[in-house]
Amino acid sequence: MSDTTTLKVNTMADLMAKGEKPEILFWVGCAGSFDDRAKKITRSLVKILNSIDVNFAILGTEESCTGDPAKRAGNEFLFQMQAMTNIQVLNGYEVKKIVTTCPHCFNTLKNEYPSLGGEYDVMHHSQFLQQLLQEGRLKIEGGSFQGKKISFHDPCYLGRGNGEYEAPRKLIEELDADLVELKRCKTKGLCCGAGGAQMFKEAEKGTKEINIERMDDVEEAKPDIVAVGCPFCMTMMTDGVKNKEKEDSIKVYDLAELIAEGNSL
């Protein structure tokens, strides 16, 4: 995908100045803002939303970390400080609906902000894209992915944490691809190893990295593509593929990237 594509992205401040309100707030998240690989996921979702004229906005520099890593690492005080700052901004803009590409942001905004005064309708991008599909606003083309064997790695905070297993799989099926389930999937899914703030610390002593263990499942299923719905899973699965020296035979894509590329956006 070319990075020269002009993307139309408004900030909440821009729209507020015009007296307008977006349909959704796109919560970009730390990874989607700063991690080079995750930025491609952000761009893909924006391309999809632009292509079907979904009115959305971002907070831009007013967005701060949700506090998920701090909370998982045990720093409740820092989490509440970060959460209260975000809630003040979100409530100031009277935000009602939030869509995010990160299950960690999704889980925190959806389940942990309400008790601090942040009540929003929060959706993972797989859920929102599935909703657009059901409403007839989004059409999905398979493109080069037609007939490919695709396995979906369930993100912990989307699957077991919030019970969403079907939306990502319905999107993959719309690509006219062959969905090949990993041995450990859905309610028995295996963590990629990044959750619980493990992404930000050195591995503890053991005999095997968990993302390598997960790659064993992938190798057994023999997919052409591993689809993910989380920037942390993207990092861990990509590292696993490199470790096994399978970069040529197994590609890792986010769901938004599959749809954007399939639709030639």
N, C-alpha and C positions, 0 to 999 in steps of 0.2 A: 504494500500500500504506500502510495506517495505521501510524503510529509508536506508537500507543497499545496495540498488541497486547502482551500479556504473554508474554515469552519465558522459557523455562526454561533457564537456563545455570548449570551447576555449575563450580566451580574444582577443580583437582586437589587443592588443600589441603583443601577441604570434603569431598571423597570420601575422601581419605586418613584424615581424622579419623573418618569413619564406618566405616573398614575396607573400603571399596569401591574397585573399579577400573573405569574406563569401558572401553567397547569401543574407542573412539578418543580421541585427543587432537586437538582442533581448534586448529591453529596459526593464529591470527587474522592476524598480520603487522602491520607498521607502517601500511600503507595502510588495511587493514581495520579498524584501531583508531582512526586519527586523521583520515583523509581523509573528508569528509562524503559524497562520492559512493560511495566504497568501503564505507562503513559499511552502505549499503543492501544491498550484496552479502552482507556478513556476516550481516545480519538475515535475508535471504532463505534462506541456507543453514541457519541456526538454525531458521527456521520449518519447513523441510522435515524436518530431523532430529527436531524436536519432534513433527511430525504423524505420524511413523511410529515414534515411541518408540525412536529410536537413543540408546543411553546414551553420551553424550560429555561431555567436560570441556575447559576452557581453563586456561591457566596464569594468566591475569589479569595482575596487576602483576608477576608473576615472569617473564613473557615479555619478552624483549629482542630487538632486531633480530638477524636471523640473521648479519649481517655481509656480506651480498651487495653492497650499494653500496660498502662500504669495499674489498672485494676487487677489484671491477671497476674501481674508481678507482686501484688499485695499492697500497693500504695493507694489505699482508698482515699486518703486526703487529697492527693494530686488528682485522682480521677474526678472527685467531686468538684474541685476547682476548675478543671478543664470542661466538665459537663455543664456547670453553671454558666460559664462564659459563653458556651455555644447556645445554650437554651435562651439566654438573654438576647442573643443576636437573632435566633430563629423566631422567637416570640415577638421581637421587635418588628420583624417583617411579616408577621402573621402567617407563617408557613403552615400549611396543612398536610401536604403530601411530599414525601421524600423518596427518591430512588437512588440506590448506591450499588456500585459494582463489587463492594467488599462485604462479605458476610460478617466480618468482625464489626464493622461500622453498623451494618444492618441490625445485628443482634443487640448492640449497645443502645442504639437510638430507639429501637422498638421496645426493648424489654427493661432497660435500666434508666432511661431518661424520664419516663412517666412519673416515677416516685419523686423526682426532683423538679417537677413542674413542666416537663417537656412532653406534651401529648401530640403525637403526629401519626399519620398513616404512612408507615414505612414499608417499602418494597425492595427486594433484591432485583437487580436488573433482569434476571431470568423470569421473574414473576411479572414484571411490568411488560416485557417484550411478549410474553405469552398472552397477557391481557390485550395488548394491541393487536395481536394475531387473531384472538377470538372476536374482537370488535370489528375486524375487517380493515383495520387501519394499516396493518403491516402485512406485506406479502414476503414470503421467504423463498429464495431461489437456491437450489443446491449448488449450481455452478460446478467448479472443479471438485467439490466434495461429494457429488452424487456417486453412490455405490461404494464409497470409502467405508472402511470399518472404523467406527469411532467408539471409544470407551469414555464414560463420564466418571470422573473422580468426584465423589460427593464431599463438598466442604463441610467440616464438622458443624459450624455455626448455622449453616443453611439446612443441612439434613437432620442429623440427630438433635441438634440444638433447637431447631424451629419446625421440624417435620415437613420440609419442602423437598420432595424428591421428584415430582412429576413435571414441573415446569421446565427444568433444563432438558429433560428427556424428550418432551414434546417438541421443543425447538430443534433438537438434533434430528428427530424423525422427519421434520418438515424439510430438512436438507436432502431428503431422499437418500440418506446414508443408512448404513447397517449398524444399528446400535448393539455393541457387544459389551455385555456387563462384565465388570471385574469380579473376581471370586468373592471379594469382600466389598459389598456395596449396600447402598440404602441404609437400613437400620443397623447393618453389620459392617458399615463402611470403616476403613482404616484411616486414621489421621495422617496427613502428609508430614507432620512433625513440627509445624510452625506455630500452632496454637498455644494458648496459655502463656504468651510472651516468650516462648522458646525460640522464636525467630531472632530475638535480640540478645541471646546469650550463647556461650560456648556449650557444645554438647557435653553431657555427663558421661562418665565412664561406662562402657558397654562393649558389646561385641559387634554391633551393627547399627548404622544410622537408620532411622525409621523411614526416611524417604527411599533408601535403597531397598528396604523390606517391601515398600509399596511398589517399587519398580519390578520386583519379582512377580507381583500380581499382574502388572501390565504386560510383562514378557510372556506370561502364561496365556493371557487373552489374545495376544498378537494383533493389536489394533494398528491401523495406519496413523491414527491421531488419538491423543488423549485430550479430551475437552475438560476444562476447569471453569469454575465460576468464582475464583478468589485470587487476588494478586499474590498472596502468600503461597497458595498451592501452586501457582504458576512458577514461582521461584524454586520451590522444592522439587516439583516434578521435572522442571528443566534441568536442575542439578542432577537429579537421578538419571535422566536420559544421557547426560554427558558422562556421568560416572560409568555407565554401562557401554559408552561409546556407540550409542544408537541414534545419534543426531540425524543420520541420513534416512533411517527407516521409520522412526517414530517422531512425529511433530506434536508440539503442545500448543493448543489454542484456547483462548477464552471464548465463551459462547458468543459474545458480542463480535469478536473477530471473525468467527465462522459465518455469522449472518452478514456482516459487512462485506466480507470477501466473496461469499456466495452470491450476494446481490450486486457485486462489482462496484461497490461504493468507494 
